[in-house]
Every structure is written in structure tokens, then in C-alpha cells.
Amino acid sequence: MDINLKKNEIFKLLKMKKINITVILLVLMMPIANAQNEFKSLFDGKTTNGWHTYGKSTVGNAWKVENGTLHFDPSAKENNQGGDLVTDKEYSNFHLKLDWKVAPKSNSGIIFYINEDPIKYKNTYETGLEMQVLDNDGHPDGKIDKHRAGNLYDLVKGDVEPVKAVGEWNTAEIISNNGQLTFILNGVEVVKTTLWDNEWKELVAGSKFAAWKDFGTFKKGKIALQDHGDNVWYRNILIKKL
């Protein structure tokens, strides 16, 4: 037998085994990669695990878990039992999805990139940006430009208004990735803007937040559901890190 031929056959076999092992490893790694890119629940529908009231370690009694929803009940806000509900974890690049509905004349918001330093910042909105949650027709904010449901509050007006009637569920999405911010409401893109560049600084300078030097500057932070003193419900709260 030709020795060189035998060597070539051995090399081919070894090469094939190496390729097979590589393929197997790639297949085994796919579920891990997919799991890292999947949406994860921020609300289990039964408890407020993973959340707390801004500046506190617990959740105020005004935030109630009811039938798989988080309900802010203003009638239970006595004795400082309200406050914005904040995630325990911080997020930088993310895709957030959730459902919300409001009672007539109600106002709330989804606030993100919050720097939770209650000594320095008394409220979530002193640092965080907000996607407005609102009864457009019943609340006074509905008459103010850039304050309507789906707007980037006081900064960017939505291109369209696909918000549903009061009492119906809306699906909101906030996608923030390397400074590119997109709001989607009921499957329709309503806001698209760039964060932290010179145009962003001009937007902030022309808003009610102009005097707050740290507003909208943080690139990583917590997410909050706002207590604006009105009945509001949230459910199906999911997030994916980008």
C-alpha cells in the first residue's frame, strides 16, 4: 500500500471528525444563544417580585396584583403607599414590550433610563425618559403637544395616534439600541429619534426639562411604571436585552 495514500486518508478522516465536532458544538451552543436573545418576563402576574417603589426597598400598597395585572389604585395611596414602581435591575440596550390600559381621565407613563439616587433625584422623571400613557380625550394633558399617548413626553410628538379607546388594552414597545430610540404603539411606529447627540441636547433645551442638567443623560438605568394618581393597569411586561 502506498504510504502517502494511507496518510492522506488518515488526514481526511481527522479533518472530517474535526468538522463534525465543530458542527456538534455549534448546534449545542444555539439554544444558549437563542435563550440570551429571548424576551424575559418582568412581571410574573402573581407578585411584585423584581420591583420596588422608587427610593424604597418594598412596593407600596397602591400597586395591586389583580388577575394577572399590575393595577395602580389611587384609593389605596394613603400614608405614602404610592410612588412609581421601579425595576430592581438596570438596562442599557433593550426592547421592552407591555400592555396598558387606563380609566377615564387617567394619566401614567413608562419611564426608562432612571438613575435611582433618591437623595440626588427625588423623582424618576428627573433622570428618566417617558413614553406617555394617557386618556387623550379625558385628561388635560391630551390638549398639550407632545403630551399625548405614545409620545416621548414633552420631547417628541408621535407621527400617528393608534391608541385604543379608554378601557381597552394597548400594546406598547420601547426599543433603545446604541442611541437609536423607537416607540411602537399597537404595532405602529409612532416615535423614532436619536438620543444623546447635539440634536437631542437641543430637544431637551427646548423642553420643560431644560433646567435639569442630568435629565436624559444616562445610558443605563431602571424602568418605572408611573404613579400619576390615577387608575392604570399593566400586564405582559417583557424585556429583551439587545
C-alpha positions in Angstrom: 0.0 0.0 0.0 1.2 3.5 -0.9 2.2 5.1 2.4 1.4 8.6 1.2 -2.1 7.5 0.1 -2.7 6.0 3.6 -1.6 9.3 5.2 -3.9 11.2 3.0 -6.8 9.0 4.0 -6.0 9.4 7.7 -5.8 13.2 7.3 -9.2 13.2 5.6 -10.7 11.2 8.4 -9.3 13.5 11.0 -10.5 16.6 9.1 -14.0 15.1 8.8 -14.1 14.4 12.6 -12.9 17.9 13.3 -15.7 19.3 11.1 -18.3 17.1 12.7 -17.2 18.1 16.2 -17.4 21.8 15.2 -20.9 21.3 13.9 -22.0 19.5 17.0 -20.6 22.3 19.2 -22.4 24.9 17.1 -25.7 23.0 17.4 -25.2 22.7 21.2 -24.5 26.4 21.5 -27.6 27.5 19.5 -30.1 27.1 22.4 -27.8 29.2 24.7 -27.5 32.0 22.1 -31.3 31.9 21.5 -32.0 32.0 25.2 -29.9 35.1 25.6 -31.9 36.8 22.8 -35.3 35.8 24.1 -37.8 38.1 25.9 -37.9 37.6 29.6 -40.8 38.4 31.9 -40.5 41.4 34.3 -43.8 40.6 35.9 -45.0 37.0 36.8 -48.6 38.0 37.0 -48.8 36.9 40.7 -46.3 39.0 42.7 -44.3 42.2 42.5 -41.0 40.3 42.6 -38.3 42.2 40.8 -39.9 45.6 41.5 -39.9 48.2 44.3 -41.2 51.7 44.9 -38.7 54.3 43.8 -36.3 55.1 46.7 -37.6 52.2 48.8 -37.0 48.5 49.2 -40.6 47.4 49.1 -43.8 48.1 47.0 -46.5 50.5 48.2 -50.0 49.1 48.8 -51.4 51.2 46.0 -49.8 48.8 43.5 -52.0 45.7 43.4 -51.6 42.5 41.6 -55.1 41.7 40.2 -56.0 39.0 37.7 -52.5 38.9 36.1 -52.2 42.7 36.0 -50.4 45.4 38.0 -53.1 47.9 39.0 -52.3 51.3 40.4 -55.3 52.0 42.7 -55.2 55.7 43.9 -57.8 55.0 46.6 -55.1 52.9 48.4 -52.4 55.6 48.2 -52.9 56.9 51.7 -50.0 57.1 54.2 -47.4 57.3 51.4 -48.3 53.9 49.9 -48.0 55.1 46.3 -44.9 56.1 44.2 -43.5 55.0 40.9 -42.9 51.2 40.6 -39.3 50.6 39.6 -37.4 47.5 38.3 -34.7 46.1 40.6 -32.3 45.8 37.6 -30.9 48.4 35.2 -30.9 48.1 31.4 -28.9 49.8 28.7 -29.8 48.5 25.2 -33.2 46.8 25.3 -36.6 46.0 23.8 -39.4 46.4 26.2 -43.0 45.2 25.5 -46.1 45.6 27.7 -49.8 46.1 27.7 -51.5 49.1 29.3 -55.0 50.5 29.8 -56.3 53.5 31.6 -59.5 54.5 33.3 -61.3 57.7 32.1 -59.3 60.9 32.7 -56.2 58.9 33.7 -52.5 59.6 33.2 -49.4 57.4 33.7 -46.2 56.7 31.9 -43.4 54.2 31.2 -40.2 55.8 32.3 -36.7 54.4 31.5 -33.0 55.2 31.9 -33.7 56.2 35.5 -30.8 56.8 37.8 -32.1 55.7 41.2 -30.4 58.1 43.6 -33.3 59.4 45.7 -31.1 61.7 47.7 -30.0 63.5 44.5 -33.1 62.9 42.4 -36.4 62.9 44.2 -38.4 61.6 41.3 -37.9 59.1 38.4 -38.6 61.7 35.8 -35.7 63.9 36.9 -33.4 61.5 35.0 -35.6 59.1 33.0 -37.4 59.5 29.7 -41.1 58.7 29.4 -43.5 57.1 26.9 -46.8 58.7 27.7 -49.8 56.6 28.9 -53.0 58.7 28.8 -56.7 59.1 28.2 -56.1 61.6 25.3 -59.7 62.9 25.3 -60.4 62.9 29.0 -57.1 64.2 30.6 -55.9 67.8 30.3 -52.5 66.6 29.0 -54.3 65.4 25.9 -54.6 69.0 24.8 -50.8 69.6 25.1 -48.5 69.0 22.1 -46.0 66.1 22.9 -48.1 65.0 25.9 -50.4 62.5 24.2 -50.4 58.8 24.5 -47.4 57.2 22.8 -45.4 60.5 22.7 -41.9 60.8 24.1 -43.2 63.0 26.8 -42.6 66.8 26.2 -39.9 66.0 23.6 -41.2 64.2 20.5 -44.7 64.1 19.2 -45.9 60.9 17.7 -46.3 60.7 13.9 -49.7 58.9 14.2 -52.1 58.0 17.1 -53.1 54.3 17.0 -54.2 54.5 20.7 -57.3 52.5 21.6 -60.4 53.7 23.4 -60.3 54.2 27.2 -60.7 50.8 29.0 -59.2 48.8 26.1 -55.7 47.3 26.2 -52.8 48.9 24.3 -49.5 47.2 23.5 -46.5 49.5 23.8 -42.9 48.8 22.8 -39.8 50.8 23.6 -36.7 49.8 21.6 -33.4 51.5 22.6 -30.2 50.4 21.0 -27.0 52.3 20.9 -28.8 55.7 21.0 -31.5 54.8 18.5 -34.9 55.1 20.2 -38.2 53.8 18.7 -41.7 53.8 20.2 -44.3 51.4 18.8 -47.9 51.5 19.9 -50.3 48.7 18.9 -47.9 47.6 16.1 -47.4 51.1 14.6 -44.2 53.0 14.9 -45.1 56.4 16.5 -41.7 57.9 17.5 -38.2 57.5 16.2 -35.3 59.6 17.4 -31.6 59.6 18.3 -30.5 60.0 21.9 -27.5 61.9 23.3 -26.3 63.7 20.1 -26.4 67.5 19.6 -30.0 67.4 18.2 -31.0 65.6 21.4 -29.5 68.2 23.6 -31.4 70.9 21.6 -34.7 68.9 22.2 -34.1 68.8 25.9 -33.1 72.5 26.0 -36.4 73.4 24.4 -38.4 71.3 26.9 -39.7 71.5 30.4 -36.6 69.5 31.5 -34.1 72.2 30.3 -33.1 73.2 33.9 -32.4 69.6 35.0 -28.8 69.0 33.9 -28.8 65.3 34.3 -32.1 64.6 32.6 -31.9 62.2 29.6 -28.1 61.8 30.0 -27.9 58.3 31.4 -27.3 55.4 29.0 -28.2 52.7 31.5 -30.9 52.8 34.1 -34.1 51.3 35.7 -37.6 51.2 34.2 -40.6 52.5 36.0 -44.4 52.5 35.8 -45.6 55.9 36.9 -47.9 56.7 39.8 -49.7 59.9 38.5 -52.5 59.5 41.0 -54.9 57.8 38.5 -56.2 54.3 37.8 -53.9 52.4 35.4 -53.3 48.7 34.6 -50.2 47.0 33.2 -49.7 43.4 32.1 -47.5 41.1 29.9 -44.3 43.1 30.8 -41.4 41.6 28.8 -37.9 42.7 28.0 -35.1 41.6 25.8 -31.5 42.8 26.1 -30.0 44.0 22.8 
